[in-house]
Amino acid sequence: MENLNGRQDHQIERLIKEHRSFMRGKDSISSLYEDDDFLAYASVNSEITNNGNMEAKFDIGLLEKKDEEETSFQIELPNQGRIMNIDVRDVQLVHSKLQVLTMNDVNSNNEKQTKEVHLYTIDVANKKVLSDKTLVSETFTYPNQVDFEMPTDVAPSQPNNMVLISLIKGVNHEDGFEEKLKESKLLSYNYETEKLETVKKELLSPDMARSGYADGKNLYAVEMKSGKYRIKTFDLSSQTLTNDTELDIAANKEEQYTAAFKNGRVYFLLGNEVDQDVLTNKPAKLLIADIKTGKTLYKGETVINKKNSKSFGLFINDLEVK
């Protein structure tokens, strides 16, 4: 029960137990990277000065797990005079260099606003920023709006060769935000090859990608079709659909679901049902299936004691596979 406070908190708690000294003061999972040999950290420490400018530094940390040797230092953020706000979204360790992906709000001298996706390459051994690369830059004026969602749902802190970036364009009306679907797009960036590409919309719509799950090589998306749930597997490097599997479970548009993907399996959790803004507490169902074949490996549902069912409800909102 103590783990029910969320997936991110659970991972942070594990890292604190295993590496208490290194993890002191570190609480953002998007600023962490972990593989078998290293645990790395990169965040931005900033403050606004009296003249209204931002002063910012990178807080960098690297732990070699084998001998528990720690390296930590601060380093000036490049071109910080033009930045209003910066948010670290992903950290990777590639060829012994830290790759830090950020979303930056940039200063403008007029009514225009600018948002950018930056990739900073940091040499940990020599404690310096090797490069500041602008991957995407978008300028807009209200009521137009631009936003970035990144990365598309991945297991945070794990090694990933590729990151997906959703570019969302729209306009603000009195009754809310309306997305311009034709102008929104999905981008992929490969840390190894340093290639930024637009994912073809005919293969994978931005909306489907945002609700999908990426593991650095493939993106898995859930689709309802002909009364069934289908799992579509997209190879991100070749931009091809490599698998389309039907699950042995009926689809219901009003029913909420959560999917997790690991080791060639999909863990599919069906939860509560929403009907005309009314939440119906139905017993949660869990299906485990082989992604390639769709073969059901496990199927079950929660059982509620009828004597006590009127006095409480069980809501399962998230699914984590260890």
Disulfide bonds with the S-S distance in Angstrom:
none
